[in-house]
Structure formats: C-alpha cells, structure tokens
Amino acid sequence: MARFIHFSRKKRLGKLSRQTRWAPFWTVPKIYGIGRRVHPGRHTDVKRHWRRVKNKV
C-alpha cells in the first residue's frame, strides 16, 4: 500500500475493521437467555481475517 493513504480509503478500511469485531458480550444473554454460553463472535455479520480473505478497497 502507498505511504500516504487517502482519507476515503481509510474510512472504508475502518468500516471493514469494525464489521469483523466480536459482538458485545451482553448480546449473548439477550439473545439466548442467561445460562447459555455462546461465543460473541457468532453474532458478527462479516467473518473476515486480514490474511485469509482480501477486500476490494
């Protein structure tokens, strides 16, 4: 990538990085009830890793 990153590209990369984060921990008891132990990463929409899947930015 170039040394200088345009602001529009940085905005798009920021949005993509927010999509891959885990959901907040409080979503698990809200969805499944108290007692169920589920990983909060299940509730993220986009499962992407920087090494596996490249994005067209």
C-alpha positions in Angstrom: 0.0 0.0 0.0 1.2 3.5 -0.6 2.8 5.5 2.2 0.0 8.1 2.1 -3.4 6.7 2.5 -6.3 8.8 1.2 -9.0 9.6 3.7 -11.7 7.8 1.7 -9.7 4.6 1.7 -9.1 5.0 5.5 -12.8 5.4 6.1 -13.6 2.2 4.1 -10.9 0.3 5.9 -12.2 1.5 9.2 -15.7 0.3 8.4 -14.4 -3.1 7.3 -12.4 -3.5 10.6 -15.5 -2.6 12.7 -17.5 -5.3 10.9 -15.2 -8.1 11.9 -15.1 -7.3 15.6 -16.9 -9.5 18.1 -20.4 -8.5 19.2 -20.7 -7.1 22.7 -20.8 -9.7 25.5 -24.2 -8.6 26.6 -25.8 -9.7 23.3 -25.4 -13.4 24.4 -27.8 -13.4 27.3 -30.1 -11.0 25.4 -30.5 -13.5 22.5 -30.2 -16.9 24.2 -31.1 -16.1 27.9 -28.9 -16.4 31.0 -27.3 -19.8 31.3 -26.4 -20.4 27.6 -22.7 -20.0 26.9 -22.1 -18.9 23.4 -19.1 -17.1 21.9 -20.0 -13.5 21.0 -18.1 -13.9 17.7 -21.2 -15.8 16.4 -23.2 -12.6 16.2 -20.9 -10.7 13.8 -22.1 -10.3 10.3 -18.9 -10.5 8.4 -16.3 -13.1 9.2 -13.1 -11.9 7.6 -9.4 -12.2 8.5 -6.7 -10.0 7.1 -4.7 -13.0 5.9 -7.4 -15.2 4.5 -9.9 -13.0 2.7 -8.8 -9.9 0.9 -11.2 -7.0 0.5 -11.5 -4.9 -2.7 -10.6 -1.5 -1.3 
